[in-house]
Amino acid sequence: MDLSNMSVGDLRNLQEQIKQEMKTRETQEVQKAREQILAIAQSVGMPLKELMAATGRGSKGATVAVRYRHPQDSSQQWTGRGRQPKWVKEWVDGGKSIDDLRV
């Protein structure tokens, strides 16, 4: 397909057709993936929820131990995962060691 000979209107129309086709294919791919996951769960004789929980996925509420705590305010805690809280950043930027906060 030679795009250089197409008008702007034709290109916009083609762009819209591509968007629609992408949505359709993405929906089909998600459905196909779901079917494959369900087939795997069935092949091992396990409900999908149990299979997901066994991998550590799908189960919410799992707690992670606190690794850092503010020395003056014990309500300020951090597990060490994700972004550093503002109070940790301020502590380190103030020239203090993060190891001083370790629980």
N, C-alpha and C positions, 0 to 999 in steps of 0.2 A: 504494500500500500504506500503510495507516494503522497505524503502529507503536504509537500511543498506546493502542490497544484490545487489544494482544497481552499475554499473560501473560509473566512473567519466563522461564518454561520455554520458551515459544515463541520468545522473543527469543534465548535461548541456543542453541536449535536452529537458528534462522536464522543466528546468528553462526557456528556451526560449518559450516553449508552454504556460507556466504560464504567462509570460509577455504579450504574444499575447492575451491570454484570458482576462487578466486584462484590456488591452486597449479596447477590444471589449465590455466588460461589462461596463466599465466606459462611453464609448460613448453611449451605450444603456441607462444607468441611466440618463445621461445628457439629452438625447432626451426625455425620459419619464418625467423628471422634467419640461422641457420646455412645453410639452403637458399639464401637470397638471396646470402649471401657466397660460397658454393660456385659458384653460377650466375655471379656476376661474375667469379670467378677463371677459370672455364671459358670465359667469353665473351672474355676477353683472352688465352686460351691459356697460362695460367700456373698452375703448381701453387700451392695455397693457401699453403704454407710460403714460397715465393719471393715471393708477393704481400705477405705480412705482413712479410717481411724487407725488402722494398723500401720499405716505409713507415716503417721504423725500429721497427716493433712485432714482437714475437714472437722477436726475436733477443736472447738474453741474453748477458751477458758484455761488453757494450760498456763501455769504460772512459771515465771523465771525468777530465780533468786536474785535479790538485790546485791549488787557488788560494790556500789558506792553510796555513801550517805554523807550529807552535810553535817559537819561537826557541831554546829550551833543549832541547827534546825533538823531534827530527825525525820520530819515529814517530807523533806526533800531527799528523794532517793532516785537511784538510776541503776538499771540492770547492766549497763554497759553495751546495750544493743541500741541500734538506731543512732539518731543525731544526739550529740551531747546536749543536755539541758543547759539553759542559759547560766544557771548557777555554777555548773561545772566549768563551762567556758570561761566565765569571769574568774574562777579560782585559778585555773591554769594561766590565763592571761595576766593574772596578778603575780606571776612568778612562783606560784606554789606547785608542789608536785601532786599529780592526780593520785599517786600512791597514798598520800595522806588521807584520802577520802575512802580508801578501800575498807570494806567491812571485814 
